[in-house]
Amino acid sequence: MAEVLLFILRRLGRLLLTVWLISTIIFFVIRVVPGDPALVIAGVDASAEDIAAIRARIGTDRPLAAQYIDWLWQVARFDFGSSLTSGQPVTALIFERFGLTLSLALLGILVSLVVALPLGVASAVRRWSFWDYLGMGFSQLGMAVPSFWLGILLLLALAVRVRLFPLFGAGGFRHLVLPAVSLGLAQAAIQLRLTRASMIEELARYPLRISDSK
């Protein structure tokens, strides 16, 4: 039990460190690249006083180190500021769309598992058979085709031509089907290879047990 807890804490620590490094890199890249967000917000006809007031409001007039410390403190309090376009709190916007995003992610995982696990097991058990070639062909095709391109093809085929699913919107389960399928099939291509490789390894490790069960 202690080893499992230590493993979970170690993985959680690595995850938090990775998130911190990526977010820090994005923070500095956004502020180093040319351009002034105050000019974008104010518009081309804004005066110098208006631009200076916007810089003071969003904090870009402060030193970079002070901006970073203030940003870390806000993130630690789950305060991500306000949207530059709508003016609404970013946290409220995230929670507003969190349910839809979670539903899409879970449905995509379900699609990938339903496709990858049976086909991966069949490919490993029936190596060099029709199921193996089918699984490997699907895996190659799934990793070669980007998920966004597959989503466009599904929309053209099943929303524009046949009109089985809505073309846009977020009103219910039918709106999630095509995005979930495009995301799930892309992940299924990778999971199928992992399942096949794991099954082949287990079959080679315990050949007597499998032969006894036949």
C-alpha angles and dihedrals in degrees: 000000000000091000091052092049091048090050092051092048091048092051091045090051091051090049093052091046091051092049091049093049094048094046091047092051091049090048093056095039092055091051096043099050115091116269139073118240089203090063091051092050096043097045132222095292096053121119125237090254092055092049091049091050091051091049090052091048096051093037100240091127091069126087116279093245091053090049091052094049091048090048092052091051091050092049091049088056092044089245108140096172126236131311113262091218105041101019092227121131111273092222091058091049091051094051090045091061098031096092094054092045092049092049091051092048094049093047090049091051090050091052092049093049094047091052103035104043101052094039093045092051092046091049091053097044094044100039117186090010131115091274092051093051090045092051095046091046091051091047093051092046093045093052092045097051115068115232093236091054091048089050091054091050091050091050092050093047103038104023105033105029104027097019096212092138133033117267096222142353137074106247104128150323095315090061090058099049101081096040090047092049093050092049095041096050091052090053092041091061090061096039091050091059092047092048092048093048092047093048093049090051092051092046090053092047097050108029095145094054091051093047091050091054094056 
